[in-house]
Amino acid sequence: MESCPSNTFQAYGRAQLQHVLDSVFPICVTAFDHRILATNRAYRTIFGDPGLQGFCHDSRPGPSCHTDDCPLVRIETGLEEFSCEANKVEESATSTFIVTARPHRDYSGTPIGIVESFQDITLRKKMEAERERLIQELESALSEVRVLRGLLPICAACKKVRDEDGVWSEVENYISNRSEAEFTHGMCPDCLRKYYPKHYQGG
């Protein structure tokens, strides 16, 4: 079996590595001076090609740029990993990503920048917002519902109800004060026949 020339093997290795990088999340390698050193295809599809000597704050500006929450700043202070959320705002929609940054090191192991990966969580954020909306609607509906439970002491003669303070009141008042129910008054056929027989037309 013939051995593969070293330069051919290295070229094959680089091609395989690029294939792997292009098969995962968007990835960006950035130096501590904010120059973008490398990107994969997934990154360029979403954020565009930063070009030669492009800067991260030009490629994807955000609220953490030039602040202490910048992943470059956090990793440069000695962190081995830092995660944050980032948005890509467009005219039609806004995409949200979890950005995970880790140190990018030279051959001696010295950190010279960061490697960032981007996980799209736009759908998850929309589902969370919809869930919160439904929870708020449910809580609002429940706050308007008051349910009567337990045994009600009611007079067998006049039908008044005794409350927890021992006060007797009309059943309509008792229920209205403890629920969202409202009463409208009419007359049942038995009472209509008893008190107003001239107006009773039942069988």
ROKOL-6197 format. One line per field, with one value per residue (C-alpha): residue in one letter; chain; z, y, x. Coordinates in nm, 4 decimals, decimal comma. Example, Ala and Ser with C-alpha at 12.3 -4.5 7.8 and 13.67 -1.06 7.14 Angstrom:
! residues 2
code	c(A:S)
unit	c(A:A)
w	c(0,7800:0,7140)
v	c(-0,4500:-0,1060)
u	c(1,2300:1,3670)
//
This chain:
! residues 203
code	c(M:E:S:C:P:S:N:T:F:Q:A:Y:G:R:A:Q:L:Q:H:V:L:D:S:V:F:P:I:C:V:T:A:F:D:H:R:I:L:A:T:N:R:A:Y:R:T:I:F:G:D:P:G:L:Q:G:F:C:H:D:S:R:P:G:P:S:C:H:T:D:D:C:P:L:V:R:I:E:T:G:L:E:E:F:S:C:E:A:N:K:V:E:E:S:A:T:S:T:F:I:V:T:A:R:P:H:R:D:Y:S:G:T:P:I:G:I:V:E:S:F:Q:D:I:T:L:R:K:K:M:E:A:E:R:E:R:L:I:Q:E:L:E:S:A:L:S:E:V:R:V:L:R:G:L:L:P:I:C:A:A:C:K:K:V:R:D:E:D:G:V:W:S:E:V:E:N:Y:I:S:N:R:S:E:A:E:F:T:H:G:M:C:P:D:C:L:R:K:Y:Y:P:K:H:Y:Q:G:G)
unit	c(A:A:A:A:A:A:A:A:A:A:A:A:A:A:A:A:A:A:A:A:A:A:A:A:A:A:A:A:A:A:A:A:A:A:A:A:A:A:A:A:A:A:A:A:A:A:A:A:A:A:A:A:A:A:A:A:A:A:A:A:A:A:A:A:A:A:A:A:A:A:A:A:A:A:A:A:A:A:A:A:A:A:A:A:A:A:A:A:A:A:A:A:A:A:A:A:A:A:A:A:A:A:A:A:A:A:A:A:A:A:A:A:A:A:A:A:A:A:A:A:A:A:A:A:A:A:A:A:A:A:A:A:A:A:A:A:A:A:A:A:A:A:A:A:A:A:A:A:A:A:A:A:A:A:A:A:A:A:A:A:A:A:A:A:A:A:A:A:A:A:A:A:A:A:A:A:A:A:A:A:A:A:A:A:A:A:A:A:A:A:A:A:A:A:A:A:A:A:A:A:A:A:A)
w	c(0,0000:-0,1081:0,1468:0,0798:0,0401:0,3514:0,1708:0,0134:0,3521:0,5094:0,2323:0,2807:0,6565:0,6093:0,3677:0,6128:0,8974:0,6890:0,6027:0,9726:1,0607:0,7832:0,9131:1,2611:1,4185:1,2831:1,4016:1,4119:1,5240:1,6418:1,7671:2,0796:1,8593:1,7197:1,3796:1,2439:1,1579:1,0199:0,9736:0,8472:0,5809:0,8333:0,9855:0,6496:0,5492:0,8521:0,9184:0,5791:0,4756:0,6933:0,4301:0,4918:0,8040:0,9039:1,2601:1,4742:1,5734:1,2041:1,1111:1,3897:1,6064:1,9337:2,2801:2,4256:2,1771:2,3500:2,6955:2,9747:2,8505:2,5226:2,4976:2,3946:2,7184:2,9320:2,7803:2,7888:3,1660:3,2039:3,1615:2,9798:2,8588:2,8365:2,7013:2,6202:2,3948:2,0719:1,8284:1,4528:1,3664:1,0189:0,8656:0,8588:1,1799:1,4650:1,5212:1,8638:1,9237:2,2223:2,1720:2,3408:2,3442:2,4321:2,4098:2,0739:2,1457:1,9475:1,9220:2,2647:2,4275:2,4785:2,4225:2,1219:2,0702:2,0931:1,9073:1,9101:1,8183:1,7559:1,8347:1,6887:1,9627:1,7800:1,7759:2,1425:2,2346:2,0409:2,2171:2,5559:2,4779:2,3696:2,6864:2,9015:2,7167:2,7785:3,1460:3,1892:3,0190:3,2432:3,5579:3,4515:3,3914:3,7243:3,9084:3,7812:3,8967:4,2597:4,3559:4,6531:4,8384:5,1473:5,3352:5,3434:5,6606:5,5144:5,6957:5,6190:5,6374:5,4872:5,2964:5,4298:5,4508:5,7513:5,6712:5,8579:6,0910:6,1911:5,9931:5,8082:5,4617:5,1509:4,9438:4,6460:4,8473:4,9917:4,6514:4,4770:4,7419:4,7078:4,3349:3,9971:3,9659:3,9183:3,9666:3,7508:3,9006:3,7485:3,8779:3,8519:3,7313:4,0793:4,2349:3,9401:3,9780:4,3556:4,3681:4,0261:3,9203:3,6708:3,4780:3,4985:3,1641:3,2425:3,2014)
v	c(0,0000:0,3280:0,6035:0,9289:1,2322:1,4502:1,7564:1,5534:1,4069:1,7536:1,8853:1,5877:1,6513:2,0168:1,9266:1,6721:1,9239:2,1871:1,9327:1,8607:2,2289:2,2956:2,0181:2,1611:2,4865:2,8192:2,8724:3,1840:3,2220:3,5745:3,7255:3,9403:4,2483:4,1671:4,0469:3,7491:3,4824:3,2064:3,1115:2,8057:2,7846:2,7810:3,1062:3,2787:3,1629:3,3344:3,6344:3,6848:3,6657:3,9047:3,9124:3,9615:4,1587:4,1742:4,2620:4,0816:4,4019:4,4832:4,1313:4,0941:4,4069:4,3630:4,5128:4,3347:4,4923:4,6910:4,6040:4,3710:4,1178:4,0699:3,7050:3,8252:4,0206:3,7353:3,4753:3,7121:3,7463:3,3730:3,1991:2,8670:2,9010:3,1791:3,1672:3,4427:3,5172:3,7126:3,8358:3,8779:4,1472:4,1542:4,3409:4,0334:3,8557:3,8328:3,5201:3,4330:3,2313:3,0866:3,1854:2,9674:3,1001:2,9084:3,0075:2,9841:2,8988:2,9135:2,6254:2,7067:2,6943:3,0682:3,2093:3,4418:3,4745:3,2797:3,0119:3,0795:2,8436:2,9620:2,7544:2,8836:2,8922:3,1151:2,8515:2,7714:3,1405:3,1697:2,8623:3,0008:3,3349:3,1557:2,9457:3,2570:3,4205:3,1181:3,1044:3,4718:3,4208:3,1217:3,3094:3,6022:3,3714:3,1934:3,5243:3,5998:3,2677:3,2276:2,8876:2,8142:2,4945:2,3132:2,2993:2,6071:2,6527:2,7503:2,8193:2,5559:2,8160:3,1446:3,0036:3,2608:3,1527:3,1936:3,3130:3,2436:3,5390:3,4019:3,6626:3,5493:3,6978:3,6347:3,3510:3,5874:3,8255:3,5425:3,3939:3,7287:3,8403:3,5215:3,4525:3,6170:3,5034:3,7577:3,6985:3,7828:3,7212:3,5422:3,3146:2,9405:2,7836:2,6603:3,0063:3,1729:2,9393:2,9959:3,3753:3,4823:3,2177:3,4547:3,4817:3,1142:2,9388:2,6121:2,2703)
u	c(0,0000:0,1497:0,1754:0,0033:0,2325:0,2236:0,0985:-0,1840:-0,2743:-0,2748:-0,4971:-0,7306:-0,7335:-0,8186:-1,0980:-1,2401:-1,2182:-1,3945:-1,6654:-1,7189:-1,7288:-1,9787:-2,2049:-2,2692:-2,3823:-2,2615:-1,9028:-1,6881:-1,3258:-1,2417:-0,9170:-0,9034:-0,8659:-1,2153:-1,0882:-1,2820:-1,0258:-1,2495:-1,6134:-1,7956:-2,0652:-2,3517:-2,2277:-2,1942:-2,5433:-2,6956:-2,4720:-2,3142:-1,9494:-1,7455:-1,4737:-1,1031:-1,0147:-1,3813:-1,4714:-1,7274:-1,9083:-1,9555:-2,0692:-2,3274:-2,3633:-2,5483:-2,6063:-2,3009:-2,0579:-1,7815:-1,9170:-1,8058:-2,0646:-1,8776:-1,7656:-1,4165:-1,3872:-1,5180:-1,2840:-0,9861:-1,0346:-0,9723:-1,3085:-1,3002:-1,6597:-1,9156:-2,2709:-2,5160:-2,8124:-2,7831:-3,0449:-3,0317:-3,2840:-3,4311:-3,7220:-3,9444:-3,8399:-3,5918:-3,3838:-3,2449:-2,9276:-2,7459:-2,3823:-2,1214:-1,7643:-1,4482:-1,0796:-0,9012:-0,5360:-0,2142:0,0320:0,1773:-0,1661:-0,1920:-0,5419:-0,5437:-0,9170:-1,2407:-1,4321:-1,8052:-2,0861:-2,4430:-2,7523:-3,0793:-3,3456:-3,5956:-3,8692:-3,8135:-3,8405:-4,1668:-4,3069:-4,2011:-4,3678:-4,6868:-4,6812:-4,6432:-4,9322:-5,1552:-5,0550:-5,1405:-5,4758:-5,5486:-5,4477:-5,6632:-5,9603:-5,9106:-5,8935:-6,2442:-6,3875:-6,4888:-6,6286:-6,8533:-6,7666:-6,8816:-7,2138:-7,4386:-7,6526:-7,9903:-8,3166:-8,5796:-8,8575:-8,7395:-8,4397:-8,1927:-7,8293:-7,5987:-7,2467:-6,9226:-6,9899:-7,3312:-7,5230:-7,8338:-7,8905:-8,0923:-7,9526:-7,9141:-7,6961:-7,4903:-7,4075:-7,3555:-7,1053:-6,9031:-6,9067:-6,9381:-7,2995:-7,5756:-7,9466:-8,2423:-8,5852:-8,8796:-9,1533:-9,1850:-9,5136:-9,6114:-9,5794:-9,7447:-10,0438:-10,0541:-10,0184:-10,1475:-10,4008:-10,5635:-10,2363:-10,1494:-10,1880:-10,0183:-10,1748)
//
